[in-house]
Structure formats: structure tokens, C-alpha cells
Amino acid sequence: MKAKQMLSILTLLAICLFTNAQERPLCIDEGCGFEPGQIVYLFGDHVQLREAPTTESKVLKTLPIGMHLVIQEKHENSWRYKGVDHHFYKVDYKGTEGYILGGLLALEKMTINKVVHLFGRIKIGNEDYLLIRTLKGDGSFTEKSTKLSSGQFHLTSLGTKGLPTIEGVVFVDYVAEACGIEGGGIYLFQQEGQLHQVARLSQVSEAGAYYLWEEFIFPEDEHGVVGKILYKKEVGEYFDEVANWKKTSLETKELVWTHQGLGLAHQ
């Protein structure tokens, strides 16, 4: 096997291993719950803090969306909520201990340009959805949803990435559980206090056989262009490792973000 071919395969293997080695992802499956001592925020509104881990027990307090709590422990009792079986958690709210269903707790909270976003997840049939609730100054909230391609993911706030017309970028980064499993993710841009879905990018690799890699290069990234988002898609297929026989294709576009969305730079 030639050196370049070996290097390509090792690079793809490293990508797969790195993807699996990232910090613990967000999810609501068994083993991905909240930890004792963790500060969490209410995703539900008018949530009932209960005396015991059941839906029939005494209500101690009724709490509004966005309130912070401290996890004490996860209880074995669970209840199906929005398509998912959630455990009850014993929590502390300003010195009052009680129980709340895990599905009413936000997976993540982000504040972008003083706007608070809470992230949750539901399942409809076999499909997973990310819910985003954006808090308003009067205590109400707006809600958006987007379909997920993976049940495990990371949420990352990226700043503006050098784009002057937006307030921030959020990336929903899929966790590819193994090589050959689709990764990539969803880009969300905040403009005028609201998150807008901009694009879904796919990344998948199977060492020694095939890879597809889509990515954005922003103005502040290496090789970035001022005022533009570079889209890059590379596809490679290996036919014979010994002969170093492979086929690759590369597609690039220059895009701009406007109030109407993402479009080609010449528009």
C-alpha cells in the first residue's frame, strides 16, 4: 500500500476516533441523564415540583420556565413524556427539595446577545426532534423545532464567526457512533433575537472505502472570505488500495446571509 493511501486511511480513522472521543454528548437515553450537583434549567412552564417521584403526588411549588435547580439524584421511577421515557429527578429549588420529570428540564441553556434559549428534545414515532424555546422579557416564550438525524449531539455557541449581520451562530454537532455512521450537523443563526435554521451538513467516512464531507468556512476561519460563507463538499471513493485507485470530487460555493436566508454570493 502506498504512503499517500495509508495516510488517507489513517486520517479517516483518526476522524472517526476523534468523533467518538469527544466529551459526553447531550441526549435523553439511559446513561445520558443529569448528574448529581449539576445546575439545570426548567424547559417546561408552570412545572410542578412534587413531593414524591410520581405524577399523583403532592405539589410543593409551581415553577416558571427558565428557573434554575440543582440535581440531587436520579430516581428509578420513569414516565413517558412526548414520546420518551424520562426518569424523575430529585432536585433542590432554593432550599426546597422535590421531584421533577427529566423531560421538563432543558438539555442545555444558551444566552446569545442577552437572549436566552433553552433546548429540549422529543420523539415522534421513530424520529427525534430538537425543540428550541426562546424566552421573552414578559415571561412568555416562542418555540421552534428541527428534525435530528442523530439522537446524540453537542450544542456549541460559535460567536458571530465574522458575520456582521448576525448576533451569533449555534452548531448542533451530531455524534457519529462509529465509522460509516452519518455525522455533521445543523447550523442555526440568531438574528433579531430569534434562531433560524440555515443548513444541514453531512459528514460520513468509512476508512479505506468512502467518505463524504460537507463544511462551512466562515470569514474568521483560515482561508475565510470577508462577508461570505464558503461551502465545501468533498466526496472520495477507493477502488483498489494496492494500486491507489480512487476517485474524488470537490464542490465549492460562495454564499451570503441576508434577512431572507442563505443564498449564492452573486445574488
Secondary structure, DSSP 8 states (H G I E B T S, - for coil): --HHHHHHHHHHHHHHHHHHHSS--B--STT-S--TT-EEEB-SSSEEEESSSSTTS-EEEEE-TT-EEEEEEEEEEEEEETTEEEEEEEEEETTEEEEEEGGGB-SEEEEETTEEEEEEEEEETTEEEEEEEEE-TTS-EEEEEEEES-S-EEEEE-TTTT-TT-SEEEEEEE---STTS-EEEEEEEEETTEEEEEEEEEEEEETTTEEEEEEEE-TTSTT--TT-EEEEEEEEEEEETTTTEEEEEEEEEEEEEETTEEEETT-
